[in-house]
Amino acid sequence: MTLTFDGTVLVPVADPDDGERTAVALAPHLSPSSTVLVVNVIEKAGGAPDKASVEQREEYARDIFERTQGPLEGAAGTVETVILFGTDVVETIMDAAEERRVDAVVFEPRKGNRFVELLTGDVARRLVRRASVPVVALPRTDD
């Protein structure tokens, strides 16, 4: 079965490597009618001091977007990038998905051992559990 995204998909990316890997995995599933909304969430500390300045984090997000857009060129009709701000990454992603009425949230799971998953709160599992739209995990391309 071939999976194709003809509508709008929201693609959360965490870092430049994640963005590029996800875009490479997603590109074959897109069509000229696809709209890809690539998002990076800048996690706010919720009252505590942030780890880096907003300007530094926005610059990092632009680096992520630059690496992500290359593999998507020509694969999708439209590619948009958005920086989101929130204290909870998963809630911020799902709120954006609802607000923008996307057809699905699409990501490529990152490699990590169980210890890493425990430390990060296993964002992938939380995305599925909090889903208000379909959530699609693409097959990993770097195994």
Stockholm file with secondary structure:
# STOCKHOLM 1.0

chainA/1-143         MTLTFDGTVLVPVADPDDGERTAVALAPHLSPSSTVLVVNVIEKAGGAPDKASVEQREEYARDIFERTQGPLEGAAGTVETVILFGTDVVETIMDAAEERRVDAVVFEPRKGNRFVELLTGDVARRLVRRASVPVVALPRTDD
#=GR chainA/1-143 SS CCCCBCSEEEEECCSHHHHHHHHHHHGGGBCTTCEEEEEEEEECCTTSCCSSCHHHHHHHHHHHHHHHHHHHTTTSSEEEEEEEEESSHHHHHHHHHHHTTCSEEEECCCCCCHHHHHHHTCHHHHHHHTCSSCEEECCCSCC
#=GC SS_cons         CCCCBCSEEEEECCSHHHHHHHHHHHGGGBCTTCEEEEEEEEECCTTSCCSSCHHHHHHHHHHHHHHHHHHHTTTSSEEEEEEEEESSHHHHHHHHHHHTTCSEEEECCCCCCHHHHHHHTCHHHHHHHTCSSCEEECCCSCC
//
